[in-house]
Amino acid sequence: MKKRHPYMSKVRAAQSARSRARIIDSVITLMKSRFREQIRLEDVADGAQMTEQTIKNKFGSKAALFDAALVEVHREAKELRHRARPEELEAGIAGLVGYYERLGDLLFRNRAEEGDLELVETAREGYRQWVKRQFASQLGQANAQRRKSLTDALECVCDVYTWTLLRRDMGRSRPDTERAILGMVNALFGQP
């Protein structure tokens, strides 16, 4: 019986993790420009520079592959949105726009497709929690009725649709988009 060397097991595990990450990155990239039913395993394999069989071996099915990709999207979304402390308005907006720069097209397409209603609802709730966290000090100064109204307005101002409108439809640069969203947020709080 061959004895396994711990070093070789670690190398194989690292290679497997890199392969898995390339596959998931390929799926996420494709999801930004196509609806799910338009994505074939062959396309994922081409993007990851692997075979379809390797993808099937790692994930089992196309549905499991999409599930794994969406878990990664959620993890990355949380990481990108929560980099700034709540009191850091400019950094918070910059983090949000950075998140949209990475995943905004995918989010926009997923909402349009309504392919995964659980994902849409989970994303919506995570986003609402980010709004409450990021603007906690400003919202805390308002009475209950005003706080609800402000929270709703902040969700609209900071939503992926606003980013899409500014970046994709109006062709604004990333810095211009950040300034526009920050300007709208400040206007809600009565600041210049």
C-alpha positions as CSV (number, residue, x, y, z in Angstrom):
1,M,0.0,0.0,0.0
2,K,1.3,3.4,-0.9
3,K,1.9,5.9,1.8
4,R,0.5,9.4,1.2
5,H,2.8,12.2,1.9
6,P,1.2,15.1,3.7
7,Y,2.9,17.6,1.4
8,M,1.3,16.0,-1.7
9,S,-2.1,16.0,-0.1
10,K,-1.8,19.7,0.7
11,V,-0.7,20.5,-2.9
12,R,-3.6,18.5,-4.3
13,A,-6.0,20.3,-1.9
14,A,-4.7,23.7,-3.0
15,Q,-5.0,22.7,-6.7
16,S,-8.5,21.6,-6.1
17,A,-9.5,24.8,-4.4
18,R,-8.0,26.9,-7.2
19,S,-9.8,24.8,-9.8
20,R,-13.1,25.2,-7.9
21,A,-12.5,29.0,-7.6
22,R,-11.8,29.3,-11.4
23,I,-15.0,27.4,-12.1
24,I,-17.1,29.6,-9.8
25,D,-15.5,32.7,-11.2
26,S,-16.4,31.6,-14.7
27,V,-20.0,31.0,-13.8
28,I,-20.2,34.4,-12.1
29,T,-18.7,36.1,-15.1
30,L,-21.3,34.4,-17.4
31,M,-24.2,35.3,-15.1
32,K,-23.4,39.0,-15.6
33,S,-24.2,38.8,-19.3
34,R,-26.6,35.8,-19.7
35,F,-29.6,34.4,-18.1
36,R,-29.1,31.1,-16.4
37,E,-30.8,28.9,-18.9
38,Q,-28.5,30.4,-21.5
39,I,-25.4,29.2,-19.7
40,R,-24.0,25.8,-20.8
41,L,-21.5,23.8,-18.9
42,E,-19.4,23.9,-22.0
43,D,-19.3,27.7,-21.7
44,V,-18.3,27.5,-18.0
45,A,-15.6,24.9,-18.9
46,D,-14.2,27.2,-21.6
47,G,-14.1,30.2,-19.2
48,A,-12.4,28.1,-16.5
49,Q,-10.1,26.4,-19.0
50,M,-11.2,23.0,-17.8
51,T,-13.3,20.1,-19.1
52,E,-17.0,19.7,-18.6
53,Q,-16.3,16.4,-16.9
54,T,-14.1,18.2,-14.3
55,I,-17.0,20.5,-13.5
56,K,-19.4,17.6,-13.2
57,N,-16.9,15.8,-10.9
58,K,-16.6,18.8,-8.6
59,F,-20.2,20.0,-8.5
60,G,-22.4,17.1,-9.6
61,S,-24.9,19.2,-11.5
62,K,-25.5,22.5,-13.1
63,A,-27.9,23.4,-10.3
64,A,-25.3,22.6,-7.7
65,L,-22.8,24.7,-9.6
66,F,-25.2,27.7,-9.6
67,D,-25.9,27.2,-5.9
68,A,-22.1,27.3,-5.1
69,A,-21.6,30.4,-7.3
70,L,-24.5,32.2,-5.5
71,V,-23.0,31.3,-2.1
72,E,-19.8,32.9,-3.3
73,V,-21.7,36.0,-4.5
74,H,-23.4,36.4,-1.1
75,R,-20.0,36.0,0.7
76,E,-18.3,38.5,-1.5
77,A,-21.3,40.9,-1.3
78,K,-21.1,41.0,2.5
79,E,-17.4,41.4,2.5
80,L,-17.4,44.3,0.0
81,R,-20.4,46.1,1.6
82,H,-19.1,45.9,5.1
83,R,-15.6,47.2,4.6
84,A,-16.5,50.7,5.8
85,R,-17.5,51.5,9.4
86,P,-21.0,52.9,9.7
87,E,-20.0,56.4,10.4
88,E,-17.8,56.6,7.2
89,L,-20.4,57.8,4.7
90,E,-18.0,58.3,1.8
91,A,-16.2,55.0,2.4
92,G,-19.5,53.3,2.7
93,I,-20.7,54.6,-0.6
94,A,-17.4,53.8,-2.2
95,G,-17.7,50.2,-0.9
96,L,-21.2,49.9,-2.2
97,V,-20.2,51.1,-5.7
98,G,-17.2,48.8,-5.6
99,Y,-19.6,45.9,-4.8
100,Y,-21.8,47.0,-7.7
101,E,-18.7,47.3,-10.0
102,R,-17.9,43.7,-9.2
103,L,-21.4,42.2,-9.1
104,G,-24.0,44.8,-10.1
105,D,-24.6,43.4,-13.6
106,L,-25.2,40.0,-12.1
107,L,-27.6,41.4,-9.5
108,F,-29.5,43.4,-12.1
109,R,-29.8,40.4,-14.4
110,N,-30.9,38.2,-11.5
111,R,-33.7,40.6,-10.5
112,A,-34.8,40.8,-14.1
113,E,-34.7,37.1,-14.6
114,E,-36.3,36.3,-11.2
115,G,-34.6,33.0,-11.6
116,D,-34.0,32.5,-7.9
117,L,-36.7,34.2,-5.8
118,E,-35.0,33.1,-2.6
119,L,-31.8,34.7,-3.7
120,V,-33.6,37.9,-4.5
121,E,-35.3,38.0,-1.1
122,T,-32.0,37.1,0.7
123,A,-30.2,39.8,-1.2
124,R,-32.9,42.3,-0.5
125,E,-32.8,41.6,3.2
126,G,-29.0,41.7,3.3
127,Y,-29.1,45.0,1.5
128,R,-31.8,46.5,3.9
129,Q,-29.6,45.5,6.8
130,W,-26.6,47.2,5.2
131,V,-28.6,50.4,4.8
132,K,-29.7,50.3,8.5
133,R,-26.1,49.5,9.6
134,Q,-24.3,52.0,7.4
135,F,-26.7,54.9,8.2
136,A,-27.4,53.9,11.8
137,S,-26.3,57.2,13.4
138,Q,-28.3,59.4,11.0
139,L,-31.4,57.1,11.2
140,G,-31.1,57.0,15.0
141,Q,-31.7,60.8,15.1
142,A,-35.1,60.5,13.4
143,N,-38.4,59.6,14.9
144,A,-39.9,56.3,14.0
145,Q,-42.0,57.5,11.1
146,R,-39.2,59.6,9.6
147,R,-36.7,56.7,10.2
148,K,-38.9,54.4,8.1
149,S,-39.3,57.0,5.3
150,L,-35.5,57.7,5.3
151,T,-34.7,54.0,5.3
152,D,-36.9,53.4,2.2
153,A,-35.4,56.5,0.5
154,L,-31.9,55.3,1.2
155,E,-32.7,51.9,-0.2
156,C,-33.8,53.6,-3.4
157,V,-30.9,55.9,-3.6
158,C,-28.3,53.2,-2.9
159,D,-30.0,50.4,-5.0
160,V,-28.4,48.6,-7.9
161,Y,-30.9,50.2,-10.2
162,T,-29.5,53.6,-9.3
163,W,-26.0,52.3,-10.0
164,T,-27.2,50.8,-13.3
165,L,-28.8,54.0,-14.4
166,L,-25.8,56.1,-13.6
167,R,-23.1,53.7,-14.9
168,R,-24.7,51.8,-17.7
169,D,-27.4,54.1,-19.0
170,M,-25.8,57.5,-18.4
171,G,-22.2,56.4,-18.9
172,R,-21.0,58.0,-15.7
173,S,-17.5,57.2,-14.4
174,R,-17.1,55.3,-11.1
175,P,-16.0,58.4,-9.2
176,D,-18.9,60.4,-10.7
177,T,-21.3,57.6,-9.7
178,E,-20.0,57.7,-6.1
179,R,-20.3,61.5,-5.9
180,A,-23.9,61.3,-7.3
181,I,-25.0,58.7,-4.8
182,L,-23.3,60.5,-1.9
183,G,-24.9,63.7,-3.0
184,M,-28.4,62.1,-3.0
185,V,-27.7,60.5,0.4
186,N,-26.5,63.9,1.8
187,A,-29.6,65.6,0.4
188,L,-31.8,63.1,2.3
189,F,-30.2,64.1,5.5
190,G,-30.3,67.8,4.7
191,Q,-26.6,68.1,4.1
192,P,-24.9,69.9,1.2
